[in-house]
């Protein structure tokens, strides 16, 4: 009794006082592990010591796990799943907007509806969703669907909100019914995967162990083994009842559990436990990647600084392009105008203000990436065929590649802006029935491909179907293998690739049409991480970073088909990919040429005019032609009007841009202005001095000053003593020369 009261007191103290008050960083005092029946697990006495722990019963003793498990990370829209949810759309086979019942190419499996009429309608049941695990490859066990879902939701409760294992134990006949949650399932033996607290709040979670346990159908034992609480022996897949051997070093003498490396606030490593394993070259494991530094990571920010969560464990979601899950994150503008987490204020000096309404922050601040990326997902052989970006052929390749751009409204102001993406092209088969394009299961495609692959042309890779004869053979084979499939009432296989649909015409030839189906709406990957420092952002090098014929944002190439008619990638310019008029690309090139040439053209014209005027003045023609007299007035008016326009529209960035251009061309403008000054000096001496001796003296001073200046500019000797001596002489000569000119001017005026 005393021990119980002390534990309650300590738990309350943990809630009231800061963790640092105890001098430790552990969020929880010692506690007893519980089974899913609420019974105490005590490895020190042997009480239920062979049973897996239950997060619901263990953590739920103090925390509101019932509320927490309704967060999106656990539920994934499972609580809103329904057979008729998309009934009146062009994708009626979907059952939810989340990853449990949606359709994405990198997880291309279709969840069976709750009510079905024939086994042919089943791709994955809810049970298969967890049980399906890919084969290991070179010692690495790839995760299945259950590998990355945090438990709870679909992995624990059926679509009626009932717990699978308890319901099937009470109604074993459900496994023989056409119920999308129970068909041929073994929930009563495997158990379920509850919300896994240690996935985020433990520091020793091992994803490979979780996947292995899932592969063994040890669902309810997976969390115990993966969190490192103990070892699990036995496999449900072999008809065994697994047992646990706990690591007693994690338990006190009274049997209470104490994990020294439990974390209260999840670290990036916790997030990457899942988000690195589903990387596919889009985000996740590039956080903290030395080849792709991110200024936020370098500033010490972590995942939850930008993706904060609430009490219900609903974390702020990013701007994914699928549009199914609301973007709840702070935008770049939010942080950098409000100073959130110490974010530096936006300045954008030298950038036209209207550019901020045309470009997203990421468009300029993530100019390139150095990591592998999926460029296309080929599902036309019945397996996942991931094809890398054109410049990154192999996964793990760190060669740089530049993103593509789309126009989308992702910020809270809902202004459409140019935003970087990694475009992922999808190649797959559907069946056209009653105007709908129903995606074929991978198993259906794999069956057909196995029958005809030996008759197809020699291809590398296998998913290259660019030859018409290969398409015809595969479509014909699908027509035959699907003949007895009960989920279709009519057969018309379609092949979607490169923005086109290929099908069989009546005479057996190949018919082609533009693809305007839901396949074209399959999302690209947003690019939000790996934000570059300011000096690497577009615009840091001036306007020509975007406005030149080499600039990627208008003239870069985007792959629209990795295997065109000749088997080679088909590309379009970025301007065309953005659906911009053809004239935009032409005018951008003209503008880029102007930006490159105008400093030199302007300087050359100015030099010619100045030299011409100097020649006229040196030859005694002091008066300028009458046609030139209005020029000073006109130039002054133009300058005033130009400045008025700049200040009225607040486009002061152009002044900064001009300043930058001047600085960039200082190596050219410096000598030119010095030459101009020398000519002006010579003209002044000639016009103002009538004494030949004085003129020669002044010419000599000018030559010596220019000579020492030229010596300091070229620095032929690295010796600092010589340079310092030359600098002293140059300064004295310059001072004497200036005094001589002032004195001469005063004498002349008298």
C-alpha positions in Angstrom: 0.0 0.0 0.0 2.8 2.4 0.9 4.6 1.6 -2.4 1.4 2.3 -4.3 0.9 5.7 -2.6 4.5 6.6 -3.2 4.2 5.7 -6.9 1.0 7.9 -7.2 2.8 10.8 -5.4 5.8 10.5 -7.8 3.5 10.4 -10.8 1.7 13.6 -9.7 5.1 15.2 -9.0 6.2 14.4 -12.6 3.1 16.1 -13.9 3.4 19.3 -11.7 7.2 19.9 -11.5 9.6 20.2 -14.4 11.5 17.1 -15.2 14.8 18.9 -14.5 13.6 19.2 -10.8 14.5 15.6 -10.3 17.8 15.9 -12.0 16.9 13.3 -14.6 15.5 13.3 -18.1 13.1 10.4 -17.9 9.4 11.3 -18.2 8.0 8.3 -16.3 8.8 6.8 -12.9 9.1 3.0 -12.6 5.8 1.2 -13.4 4.4 -2.3 -14.0 4.0 -3.6 -17.5 0.5 -5.0 -18.1 -0.9 -7.6 -20.5 -3.8 -6.8 -22.8 -6.1 -8.3 -20.1 -4.7 -5.7 -17.6 -2.7 -8.3 -15.6 0.6 -7.3 -14.1 3.8 -8.6 -15.8 6.6 -9.2 -13.3 9.7 -10.9 -14.7 11.3 -11.0 -11.2 8.6 -13.2 -9.8 7.6 -14.9 -13.1 4.1 -13.5 -13.0 2.8 -13.4 -16.6 6.5 -13.1 -17.5 6.1 -14.9 -20.9 3.3 -12.5 -22.1 3.8 -9.4 -24.3 3.1 -6.0 -22.8 0.0 -4.0 -23.9 0.6 -0.3 -24.5 -3.1 0.4 -24.0 -3.2 -1.2 -20.5 0.4 -0.2 -19.5 0.6 3.4 -20.6 -3.1 3.9 -20.4 -2.9 3.6 -16.6 -1.7 7.3 -16.6 -2.2 8.5 -20.1 -5.4 8.9 -22.1 -4.4 6.4 -24.8 -8.0 6.2 -26.0 -7.9 9.9 -27.0 -4.3 9.7 -28.3 -5.0 6.7 -30.5 -7.6 8.8 -32.4 -4.8 11.0 -33.8 -4.1 10.8 -37.5 -0.8 9.1 -37.1 -2.7 6.1 -35.6 -6.0 6.3 -37.3 -5.0 7.3 -40.9 -8.7 8.1 -41.6 -9.7 4.6 -40.7 -12.5 5.9 -38.5 -14.1 7.5 -41.6 -13.6 4.6 -44.0 -16.7 3.5 -45.9 -17.6 1.3 -48.9 -19.6 4.0 -50.5 -17.5 7.0 -49.5 -16.3 7.5 -53.2 -19.4 6.0 -54.8 -20.1 8.9 -57.2 -16.5 9.6 -58.2 -14.2 8.2 -60.9 -12.4 6.2 -58.1 -15.3 4.3 -56.4 -13.0 1.5 -55.3 -11.4 3.7 -52.6 -12.6 3.5 -49.0 -10.8 6.3 -47.3 -8.6 9.4 -47.9 -5.8 8.1 -45.7 -3.1 5.6 -46.4 -5.5 2.9 -45.2 -7.8 2.6 -48.1 -6.3 5.1 -50.5 -4.2 4.4 -53.5 -0.6 5.5 -54.0 1.9 4.1 -56.4 4.7 3.3 -53.9 2.2 1.2 -51.9 0.1 0.0 -54.8 -2.3 -2.3 -53.1 -6.1 -2.0 -52.9 -7.8 -2.5 -49.6 -10.9 -4.7 -49.9 -14.2 -3.2 -49.1 -16.0 -4.3 -46.0 -18.8 -6.0 -48.0 -17.7 -8.0 -51.0 -19.5 -10.7 -53.1 -16.6 -12.7 -54.5 -12.9 -13.4 -53.5 -11.8 -12.0 -56.9 -12.7 -8.6 -55.5 -10.0 -8.9 -52.8 -6.5 -7.6 -53.2 -5.7 -7.0 -49.5 -8.0 -7.6 -46.6 -7.4 -5.6 -43.4 -5.6 -8.7 -42.1 -3.4 -9.0 -45.2 -2.6 -5.3 -44.8 -0.6 -6.2 -41.7 0.5 -9.7 -42.7 2.0 -8.8 -46.1 5.8 -8.3 -45.8 8.1 -8.2 -48.8 11.0 -10.6 -49.2 14.3 -9.6 -47.6 16.9 -8.2 -50.0 20.7 -8.5 -49.3 20.1 -8.8 -45.6 17.7 -5.9 -45.4 14.1 -6.7 -44.6 11.9 -4.2 -46.4 8.8 -3.0 -44.4 5.3 -4.0 -45.4 2.3 -1.8 -44.7 2.4 -2.5 -41.0 6.1 -1.7 -40.7 5.5 2.0 -40.8 2.0 2.4 -39.3 2.2 3.3 -35.6 -0.4 0.8 -34.5 -4.0 1.3 -33.5 -6.5 2.3 -36.1 -6.7 -0.3 -38.9 -4.2 -2.5 -37.2 -6.3 -2.9 -34.1 -10.0 -2.2 -34.8 -12.3 -3.3 -37.6 -14.5 -0.9 -39.6 -17.2 -1.3 -36.9 -14.8 -0.1 -34.2 -14.4 -3.6 -32.7 -11.1 -5.1 -31.7 -10.2 -7.9 -34.3 -8.9 -10.5 -32.0 -11.7 -10.3 -29.4 -14.4 -10.3 -32.1 -13.0 -13.2 -34.0 -12.5 -15.3 -30.9 -16.2 -14.8 -30.1 -17.2 -15.3 -33.8 -14.7 -17.6 -35.5 -17.1 -18.1 -38.4 -16.2 -14.5 -39.6 -12.9 -15.9 -41.0 -15.0 -17.9 -43.5 -17.2 -15.0 -44.6 -16.6 -12.4 -47.4 -15.8 -9.7 -44.8 -13.0 -7.4 -45.9 -11.7 -7.3 -42.3 -11.8 -11.0 -41.5 -11.7 -13.1 -44.6 -9.2 -16.0 -44.0 -7.8 -14.1 -41.1 -6.2 -15.4 -37.9 -6.7 -12.4 -35.6 -7.5 -14.7 -32.7 -4.0 -16.2 -32.9 -1.9 -13.2 -34.0 -3.5 -10.6 -31.8 -3.5 -7.0 -32.9 -1.0 -4.2 -33.0 -2.0 -1.5 -30.5 -0.8 2.1 -30.6 3.0 1.6 -30.1 4.1 4.2 -27.6 7.8 3.2 -27.6 8.0 3.8 -31.3 8.2 7.5 -30.5 9.1 7.5 -26.8 11.8 4.9 -26.7 15.3 5.3 -27.8 16.1 1.7 -28.7 13.3 0.9 -31.1 14.5 -1.5 -33.8 12.4 -1.4 -37.0 13.9 -4.5 -38.5 12.8 -6.5 -35.4 9.2 -5.1 -35.8 9.1 -6.2 -39.4 10.4 -9.7 -38.6 7.8 -10.2 -35.9 5.1 -9.0 -38.3 6.4 -11.4 -40.9 6.1 -14.2 -38.3 2.5 -13.1 -37.7 3.5 -12.2 -34.1 1.4 -9.1 -34.3 0.8 -8.4 -30.6 4.4 -9.4 -29.7 6.0 -7.0 -32.3 6.1 -4.0 -30.0 7.7 -5.8 -27.1 10.5 -7.2 -29.2 11.1 -4.0 -31.3 11.3 -1.8 -28.2 14.0 -4.0 -26.8 12.1 -5.1 -23.7 12.9 -8.7 -24.3 13.3 -11.5 -26.8 10.3 -13.3 -28.4 10.5 -17.0 -29.2 8.1 -18.8 -31.4 6.1 -17.9 -34.5 2.4 -17.9 -35.1 3.1 -18.5 -38.8 4.5 -21.9 -37.7 1.5 -22.7 -35.5 3.3 -21.8 -32.3 2.3 -19.6 -29.4 5.1 -17.1 -28.9 6.6 -16.5 -25.5 8.6 -13.5 -24.2 11.8 -13.6 -22.2 12.2 -10.1 -20.7 15.5 -8.3 -20.2 15.6 -8.3 -16.4 18.1 -5.4 -16.3 15.2 -3.1 -17.2 13.3 -4.1 -14.1 13.7 -3.2 -10.4 13.6 -5.9 -7.7 9.9 -5.4 -7.2 9.3 -6.0 -10.9 8.5 -2.4 -11.9 9.8 -1.5 -15.3 12.4 1.3 -15.8 13.7 2.3 -19.3 16.7 4.6 -18.8 16.6 6.0 -22.3 12.8 6.7 -22.6 12.3 10.0 -24.2 9.5 12.5 -23.4 9.9 14.6 -26.6 10.5 12.5 -29.7 13.8 13.1 -31.4 14.4 13.1 -35.2 15.8 9.5 -34.8 12.4 8.4 -33.6 10.7 10.0 -36.6 13.2 8.5 -39.0 12.5 5.0 -37.6 9.6 5.1 -40.0 10.2 8.0 -42.3 13.6 6.8 -43.4 12.4 3.3 -44.1 9.7 4.6 -46.5 12.1 7.1 -48.0 11.7 6.4 -51.8 13.9 9.4 -52.4 11.3 12.0 -51.3 12.1 13.2 -47.8 12.7 11.6 -44.4 16.2 10.2 -44.3 17.6 13.3 -46.1 17.2 15.1 -42.8 20.7 15.4 -41.3 22.2 14.2 -44.5 25.7 15.7 -44.9 25.3 15.7 -48.7 22.1 17.7 -48.4 22.5 20.1 -45.5 19.3 21.9 -44.3 19.7 25.3 -42.6 17.0 24.3 -40.1 18.8 21.2 -39.2 22.1 23.1 -38.9 20.3 25.6 -36.7 19.4 22.9 -34.2 15.7 22.5 -35.1 14.1 19.0 -34.9 11.1 17.5 -36.6 8.6 18.5 -34.0 9.8 22.1 -34.1 8.1 22.4 -37.5 5.7 19.5 -37.0 4.4 20.2 -33.5 1.7 17.9 -32.0 -1.2 18.4 -29.7 -2.4 16.3 -26.7 -4.2 14.0 -29.1 -0.8 13.4 -30.9 -2.1 15.0 -34.1 1.1 16.4 -35.7 1.2 19.3 -38.1 1.1 17.9 -41.6 3.1 19.3 -44.5 2.1 20.4 -48.0 1.7 17.0 -49.7 0.5 17.3 -53.3 -2.2 14.6 -52.9 -4.5 17.2 -51.2 -6.2 14.5 -49.2 -4.8 15.6 -45.8 -5.1 19.2 -44.7 -1.8 21.2 -44.5 -1.7 22.3 -40.9 1.9 23.4 -40.7 3.2 26.9 -40.3 4.4 28.1 -43.7 7.8 29.5 -44.4 6.2 33.0 -44.4 4.6 32.4 -41.0 7.9 31.6 -39.3 10.0 34.2 -41.1 7.5 37.1 -40.6 6.6 36.3 -37.0 10.0 35.2 -35.8 8.8 31.7 -34.7 11.6 29.7 -33.1 14.0 32.6 -33.7 13.5 32.6 -37.5 15.3 35.4 -39.2 12.9 38.0 -40.8 12.4 37.9 -44.6 14.3 40.7 -46.3 14.6 39.9 -50.0 16.6 43.0 -50.9 17.3 42.8 -54.6 14.2 40.7 -55.4 11.1 42.3 -57.0 8.2 42.2 -54.5 5.8 40.7 -57.0 8.1 37.7 -57.2 7.0 36.7 -53.7 3.5 36.3 -55.0 4.7 34.1 -57.9 7.3 32.0 -56.2 7.0 29.8 -53.2 9.9 30.0 -50.7 11.0 26.5 -51.5 11.3 27.3 -55.2 14.3 29.6 -54.6 15.7 28.1 -51.4 15.8 24.4 -52.5 17.5 24.9 -55.9 18.9 21.3 -56.1 19.2 18.0 -54.3 22.0 15.4 -54.0 20.2 12.2 -53.2 18.5 9.4 -55.0 14.9 10.0 -56.1 12.2 8.0 -57.7 11.3 9.4 -61.1 8.7 6.8 -62.1 6.9 3.9 -60.6 6.3 1.0 -63.1 3.6 -1.4 -62.1 3.2 -3.1 -65.5 5.0 -6.4 -64.6 3.1 -7.0 -61.4 6.0 -5.9 -59.1 7.2 -2.5 -58.0 9.6 -1.1 -60.6 11.2 2.1 -59.2 13.0 4.1 -61.8 15.4 6.9 -60.7 15.5 10.5 -61.8 17.3 10.9 -65.1 20.4 12.2 -63.3 20.4 9.7 -60.4 20.3 6.3 -61.9 20.9 4.3 -58.7 19.5 4.7 -55.3 22.2 6.1 -53.0 23.6 8.2 -55.8 24.5 11.7 -54.7 24.8 13.4 -58.0 22.8 16.6 -58.0 19.5 17.0 -59.7 17.1 19.9 -59.9 13.4 19.8 -59.0 10.6 20.3 -61.4 8.0 23.0 -60.7 4.2 23.1 -60.5 1.8 26.0 -59.7 -0.2 25.3 -56.6 -1.7 27.1 -53.6 -0.2 25.6 -50.5 0.1 28.5 -48.1 -2.8 29.8 -45.9 -3.2 32.8 -48.2 -4.1 30.4 -51.0 -2.2 32.2 -53.7 -1.0 29.8 -56.4 2.8 29.9 -56.6 5.5 28.1 -58.4 6.6 25.2 -56.1 9.3 22.6 -56.5 8.3 18.9 -56.7 9.8 15.6 -57.6 7.5 14.4 -60.4 6.8 10.7 -60.2 5.4 9.2 -63.4 3.1 6.2 -63.0 2.8 3.3 -65.4 0.0 0.8 -64.7 -2.9 -1.2 -66.1 -6.6 -0.6 -65.6 -9.7 -2.1 -67.0 -12.3 0.1 -68.6 -15.8 -0.7 -67.5 -18.9 1.6 -67.7 -16.7 4.6 -68.3 -14.5 3.9 -65.2 -10.9 3.0 -65.3 -10.5 0.4 -62.5 -6.9 -0.4 -61.5 -5.8 -4.0 -61.9 -4.3 -5.7 -58.9 -0.6 -6.4 -59.0 -1.4 -10.1 -58.7 -3.6 -9.9 -61.8 -0.9 -8.1 -63.8 1.8 -10.5 -62.5 -0.2 -13.5 -63.6 -0.5 -12.2 -67.1 3.1 -11.1 -67.4 4.3 -14.5 -66.3 2.5 -16.1 -69.2 3.8 -13.7 -71.9 7.2 -12.4 -70.8 9.2 -15.0 -72.7 7.4 -13.9 -75.9 8.2 -10.3 -75.5 11.1 -8.4 -77.0 14.5 -8.3 -75.3 14.1 -5.4 -72.8 16.2 -3.9 -70.1 14.7 -3.1 -67.7 11.8 -5.6 -67.8 9.2 -2.9 -67.4 10.2 -1.1 -70.6 7.1 -1.7 -72.7 7.7 1.1 -75.3 7.4 -1.3 -78.3 3.9 -1.6 -79.7 4.2 -5.4 -80.1 5.0 -5.7 -76.4 2.0 -3.7 -75.4 -0.3 -5.6 -77.7 1.0 -8.9 -76.3 0.5 -7.9 -72.7 -3.0 -6.4 -73.3 -4.0 -9.6 -75.2 -2.8 -11.8 -72.4 -4.6 -9.7 -69.8 -7.8 -10.1 -71.8 -7.4 -13.8 -71.6 -6.3 -14.2 -68.0 -9.1 -11.9 -66.7 -11.8 -13.7 -68.7 -13.0 -15.6 -65.6 -12.5 -12.7 -63.1 -15.7 -12.1 -61.3 -15.0 -8.5 -60.4 -15.5 -7.3 -64.0 -18.6 -7.5 -66.1 -16.7 -6.4 -69.3 -13.1 -6.6 -70.2 -11.1 -3.8 -71.9 -7.6 -3.6 -70.5 -5.9 -0.2 -70.7 -2.2 0.6 -70.4 -1.4 4.0 -68.9 2.1 5.4 -69.5 3.7 8.7 -70.4 0.5 10.6 -70.3 -1.2 8.3 -72.8 -3.6 5.3 -72.7 -2.9 2.3 -75.0 -5.7 -0.2 -75.7 -6.6 -2.9 -78.2 -8.6 -1.8 -81.2 -11.2 -4.0 -82.8 -8.7 -5.4 -85.4 -6.1 -6.2 -82.7 -4.0 -3.1 -83.4 -3.0 -0.5 -80.8 -5.3 2.4 -80.1 -3.8 5.5 -78.4 -5.4 8.5 -76.7 -4.4 11.2 -74.2 -4.7 10.1 -70.5 -7.2 12.4 -68.7 -8.1 9.9 -66.0 -7.4 9.7 -62.3 -4.0 8.3 -63.1 -2.9 11.8 -64.0 -3.9 13.0 -60.6 -1.6 10.6 -58.7 0.4 12.9 -56.5 4.0 14.0 -57.0 6.4 14.3 -54.1 6.6 17.7 -52.5 10.1 19.1 -51.9 10.2 20.8 -48.5 13.4 19.7 -46.8 17.1 20.4 -47.5 16.7 24.2 -47.5 19.9 25.8 -48.7 21.7 28.7 -47.1 21.1 32.2 -48.6 24.2 32.3 -50.7 23.1 29.1 -52.5 19.5 30.2 -53.1 18.2 31.2 -56.5 18.6 35.0 -56.8 21.8 35.1 -54.8 23.7 35.3 -58.0 21.4 38.0 -59.4 18.5 38.0 -61.8 20.3 35.7 -64.3 19.9 32.8 -61.8 16.4 32.5 -63.3 16.4 34.8 -66.3 19.0 33.3 -68.7 19.0 30.7 -71.3 20.8 28.3 -68.9 18.3 28.9 -66.1 16.6 25.7 -65.0 13.4 27.2 -63.8 12.3 28.1 -67.3 14.6 26.1 -69.6 15.4 23.0 -67.6 14.2 19.7 -69.0 11.5 17.5 -67.3 11.0 13.9 -68.2 7.4 13.1 -69.2 8.1 9.5 -70.4 11.1 7.5 -69.4 10.6 5.1 -72.4 9.4 7.0 -75.4 8.8 5.6 -78.9 12.5 5.0 -79.3 13.0 3.7 -75.8 14.6 6.9 -74.7 13.3 9.6 -72.2 10.9 12.2 -73.6 11.5 15.6 -72.1 9.8 19.0 -72.2 11.1 22.4 -71.1 10.1 23.6 -67.6 8.1 26.4 -69.1 6.0 23.9 -71.1 5.7 21.7 -68.0 4.3 24.7 -66.2 1.8 25.3 -69.1 3.3 28.7 -69.7 2.9 30.2 -73.2 5.7 29.5 -75.6 6.4 33.3 -75.8 7.5 33.3 -72.1 10.5 31.1 -72.8 11.5 33.2 -75.8 11.2 36.5 -73.9 13.0 35.1 -70.9 15.9 34.3 -73.1 15.9 37.8 -74.6 15.7 39.2 -71.1 18.6 37.0 -70.0 20.7 38.2 -73.0 19.8 41.8 -72.0 20.9 41.2 -68.4 24.2 39.8 -69.6 24.9 42.5 -72.1 23.5 45.8 -70.8 26.3 46.7 -68.3 28.9 46.4 -71.1 26.7 48.1 -73.8 25.8 50.9 -71.4 29.4 51.4 -70.4 30.6 51.3 -74.0 28.0 53.9 -75.1 28.8 56.1 -72.2 32.5 55.8 -72.9 32.0 56.7 -76.6 29.9 59.8 -75.7 32.4 60.9 -73.0 35.4 60.5 -75.2 33.6 62.3 -78.0 32.9 65.2 -75.7 36.4 65.2 -74.4 37.8 65.3 -77.9 35.6 68.3 -78.7 36.7 70.1 -75.6 40.4 69.3 -76.1 40.2 70.6 -79.7 38.8 73.9 -78.5 35.2 73.4 -79.4 33.9 74.2 -75.9 30.2 74.5 -76.8 28.2 71.4 -77.1 25.9 71.0 -80.1 22.5 72.5 -79.6 20.8 69.1 -79.9 22.6 68.1 -76.7 21.4 71.0 -74.6 18.0 69.4 -73.7 19.7 66.1 -72.7 20.5 67.0 -69.1 16.9 68.0 -68.5 15.5 64.9 -70.2 17.9 62.7 -68.3 17.0 64.3 -65.0 13.3 63.9 -65.8 13.8 60.2 -66.7 15.7 59.7 -63.5 13.1 61.4 -61.3 10.2 59.5 -63.0 12.1 56.2 -62.6 12.8 56.7 -59.0 9.2 57.8 -58.4 7.9 54.6 -60.0 10.3 52.5 -57.9 9.3 54.1 -54.6 5.6 54.2 -55.3 5.5 50.5 -56.2 8.0 49.7 -53.4 10.1 47.8 -55.9 13.3 49.1 -54.3 14.8 45.7 -54.9 15.8 46.9 -58.4 18.2 49.4 -56.7 19.8 46.6 -54.8 20.0 44.6 -58.0 21.7 47.5 -59.8 24.1 47.8 -56.9 24.9 44.1 -57.1 25.5 44.3 -60.8 27.9 47.2 -60.3 29.7 45.3 -57.7 29.8 42.2 -59.9 31.4 44.2 -62.7 33.7 46.2 -60.5 36.8 44.6 -62.1 35.7 46.2 -65.4 34.1 49.4 -64.1 37.1 50.2 -61.8 39.7 50.6 -64.6 37.2 52.3 -66.8 36.3 55.0 -64.3 40.0 55.5 -63.5 40.7 56.0 -67.1 37.9 58.5 -67.3 39.3 60.3 -64.2 42.7 60.4 -65.8 41.3 62.0 -69.0 39.3 64.5 -66.9 42.4 65.4 -64.9 44.4 65.9 -68.1 41.7 68.1 -69.6 41.5 70.2 -66.4 45.2 70.8 -66.3 45.3 71.8 -70.0 42.3 74.2 -69.7 43.2 75.8 -66.4 47.0 76.1 -66.4 48.6 78.6 -68.8 52.1 78.1 -67.3 54.0 75.3 -69.1 56.2 74.6 -66.0 53.2 74.3 -63.8 51.4 72.1 -66.3 54.4 69.8 -66.5 54.5 69.6 -62.8 50.8 68.8 -62.5 51.1 66.2 -65.3 54.0 64.6 -63.5 52.0 64.5 -60.2 49.2 62.8 -62.0 51.4 60.3 -63.7 53.1 59.4 -60.4 49.8 59.1 -58.6 48.4 56.9 -61.4 51.6 54.8 -61.5 51.7 54.1 -57.8 48.0 53.3 -57.9 48.5 50.9 -60.8 51.4 49.3 -58.8 49.1 48.8 -55.8 46.4 47.4 -58.0 48.5 44.8 -59.8 50.8 44.0 -56.7 53.7 42.6 -58.7 55.6 41.9 -55.4 54.0 40.1 -52.4 56.4 41.8 -50.0 54.2 43.7 -47.6 56.9 46.2 -46.8 57.2 47.3 -50.4 53.4 47.5 -50.7 53.1 49.6 -47.5 55.8 52.0 -48.8 54.1 52.3 -52.2 50.8 53.0 -50.4 52.3 55.8 -48.4 53.8 57.4 -51.5 50.5 57.0 -53.4 48.5 58.7 -50.6 50.9 61.6 -50.3 51.0 62.1 -54.1 47.2 61.9 -54.3 47.0 64.5 -51.5 49.5 66.9 -53.2 47.7 66.5 -56.5 44.3 67.3 -55.0 45.7 70.4 -53.2 47.4 71.5 -56.5 44.1 71.2 -58.4 42.2 73.2 -55.6 44.9 75.9 -55.6 44.9 76.1 -59.4 41.1 76.5 -59.4 41.2 79.3 -56.8 43.9 81.1 -58.7 42.0 80.7 -62.0 38.8 82.1 -60.5 40.7 85.3 -59.4 
